[in-house]
Amino acid sequence: MGKASSEPTELVECATPPPPSPAWWKPYEDTPVPPLLRNYVAFRWLIMTPLQYEMISRPVRLTIGEVLALVPLMALLAVAIVSWDTGSSGSLAQPALIIAFVFAARNSPFTFLIGVPFERRIWYHKAAAFCSVLSGAAHLTIAYVKGNPRVKGTDYEWTGLVLIGCMGALVVTSFYIIRRKLFEIWYFLHWVLFLTLIPFAVMHGAGLILIGVGFWLLDVFFRNTYLTFFTLPKTAEFRSLPGDVVEVAFRNQNRTLLTEETPGSWYYLSVQRLGIFQFHPFSISSCPNSDVTTLHIRSTCRVEQKHQSSWTRQLLELVREEEAKVQAGSPVQLDVLLEGPYGSPSVDISGPTYKYFILGSGGIGLTPMVAVQRSLEQQAKRGRDVKKIWFHWSVRDELVQGVAGAGLLETDGMTDITCYLTSKIADNSASDLPSSCRVECCRPDPKRILENARNDIVHEAQAQAQHSNAPHSDVKEIRVAVLFCGPVPLERAYHDACKEVSGPCVKFDFHSEEFEF
C-alpha cells in the first residue's frame, strides 16, 4: 500500500454490461416529473446551467445568477437608505421577508421551475432574512432620527420595535456557531420567533408578508399530513454495525411521483422513542427508488464518551439495547416518522451532459455518493453512455468496518474505487474492504485526483479521434461532474481543484452535499 502517484494513470476499460437494444435509458427518466414535462427539465438545465457557474468564491460562493439577482436588491436597499425616507426603507423589508418565508418551505415550486437545490434555497432564505433586517433597521433609525410625531407613542412604534427585535434575534441565533452547538435551542427559538413576528408585522402595517406566510403554512400542512402520515412508512428496521453506524431500512409501498427518489436524495427522520419533534436529515445509501431504501447513520459521539451526548448517539444506544432483546443478527423494528425525499444536485447528472463522474467523500459522507454511484451503474446497464466513474473515499477510523459490513463499497466493475486510510486505526481495518477497492495509506490530494482523471480522459479522446481519422483539434470540450460530501476542508480542496485543473479540453463542474441547515 503506497502513496498516491502524481503520474497519469492508465485508462481502465469499464466492465459495463452490453446495453440492451434498443437503448432503454432515457434522459431525465429519474426526475420526479411526469414524462410530458421532461422536455421542460432539459430546457431548464439548458437555460440555468450557465447561470449556476461560480462567479465569486470567497468569502461567500455566489453564482452568476445569484449575483444578477443580488445586485439590484442591494441597489434598492442603498437607494432606500440614501433617500432617508421611512416609507421606502420600510417597503423594501416586506418583500424581503416574503421571500424569506417562501424559501423556508421545503416543498417549493422553485425546485421544479429553476432547479435550485434545497440546501441552496436555505442560503437564499438566510440572505433574504438578513436583507429584511437591514432594511428594517434602516427604517427604524430613519423614523427615530426624523422624529415623526405621528408615529411616536403609537402602536406603530412598539409593534415596530418588537418586529425588528424578533427579526434580529432570528438572524443572530442562526449564526453557525450557535446553530451548531445549541441546535435544539436554536430550533425552538426559531419557531417561537418565527410565529411571534407574524401578528406584530400585520399590526405594524406589513400585512403583505401574509403571502409568504400562507405559502409556508401550506407547505407545513402538506409535509406533515400527506408525506409524513399518509404516504411514507411508519416503521423501519434498524441494526447496528461496527464503527458506531446504524443502518435504517424501510419499504415505501405507497410511492408516488412526489415521493420518488433521485441521486442524492435524503429524508428527515424522527424516531418516536427519541422525540417525535426531532427530525434529522440523512442521505439515502441505496439506489434511488429501489424496493428497500436504506440510510446509514454515524454516531457523532462515541458511546464510551459518557460526558457527551447527541441524537445519533442516543439512536445507537437505543438500537443496541433493542438488539440485546432479540436473536443475534436480527434487525429491530422501531416506530418512525419520515419526511421527504428532498435534495437534487446542482449539476445535471440525470441528462446526457456528463459521461465522466468523480465522486469524492470523507467519513460517513460517502452515503449520498454511494446512491449516485449505484444509480449511474443501473443507468449504464440500461444503455446510458457512462464511460467512467471514479469513487474516492477518505476515512480515519474504524468506520471502515461498518461501511464494509454494509456492503457500501460494492461495484459491478465499472467504478474505480480508491479508499484513503489516514490513520493506523483505519489501516488495521483495511482487510475488511472488498478486493475491488484500491487502498492508499495517505490523505487524498484532490488536485492530483483531478489531474489523473483529466489525463485519462484526454488520452481516451485523442485515441478515439485517431481511430476515426479526425484531427485532435476537433475534440469537443468534455465536462466532468464532480460531486462531494464530507469535511469542509476536504470539500474546499475539491472545489479549488476543480477551478485549477479545468482547461480548454476538460472542465470539472462541482457540486457539494451540505446539511448545515
Secondary structure as GFF3:
##gff-version 3
##sequence-region A 1 517
A	DSSP	three_ten_helix	35	37	.	.	.	ID=ss1
A	DSSP	alpha_helix	38	51	.	.	.	ID=ss2
A	DSSP	beta_strand	54	56	.	.	.	ID=ss3
A	DSSP	beta_strand	62	63	.	.	.	ID=ss4
A	DSSP	alpha_helix	64	82	.	.	.	ID=ss5
A	DSSP	alpha_helix	86	104	.	.	.	ID=ss6
A	DSSP	alpha_helix	109	113	.	.	.	ID=ss7
A	DSSP	alpha_helix	118	146	.	.	.	ID=ss8
A	DSSP	alpha_helix	155	173	.	.	.	ID=ss9
A	DSSP	alpha_helix	176	181	.	.	.	ID=ss10
A	DSSP	alpha_helix	183	203	.	.	.	ID=ss11
A	DSSP	three_ten_helix	207	209	.	.	.	ID=ss12
A	DSSP	alpha_helix	210	222	.	.	.	ID=ss13
A	DSSP	pi_helix	223	231	.	.	.	ID=ss14
A	DSSP	beta_strand	235	241	.	.	.	ID=ss15
A	DSSP	beta_strand	245	250	.	.	.	ID=ss16
A	DSSP	three_ten_helix	257	259	.	.	.	ID=ss17
A	DSSP	beta_strand	266	271	.	.	.	ID=ss18
A	DSSP	three_ten_helix	272	274	.	.	.	ID=ss19
A	DSSP	beta_strand	280	283	.	.	.	ID=ss20
A	DSSP	beta_strand	293	298	.	.	.	ID=ss21
A	DSSP	alpha_helix	311	323	.	.	.	ID=ss22
A	DSSP	beta_strand	332	342	.	.	.	ID=ss23
A	DSSP	beta_strand	356	362	.	.	.	ID=ss24
A	DSSP	three_ten_helix	363	365	.	.	.	ID=ss25
A	DSSP	alpha_helix	366	381	.	.	.	ID=ss26
A	DSSP	beta_strand	388	395	.	.	.	ID=ss27
A	DSSP	alpha_helix	399	405	.	.	.	ID=ss28
A	DSSP	beta_strand	415	421	.	.	.	ID=ss29
A	DSSP	alpha_helix	424	427	.	.	.	ID=ss30
A	DSSP	three_ten_helix	430	432	.	.	.	ID=ss31
A	DSSP	beta_strand	437	440	.	.	.	ID=ss32
A	DSSP	alpha_helix	446	467	.	.	.	ID=ss33
A	DSSP	three_ten_helix	472	474	.	.	.	ID=ss34
A	DSSP	beta_strand	478	485	.	.	.	ID=ss35
A	DSSP	alpha_helix	488	501	.	.	.	ID=ss36
A	DSSP	beta_strand	506	512	.	.	.	ID=ss37
###
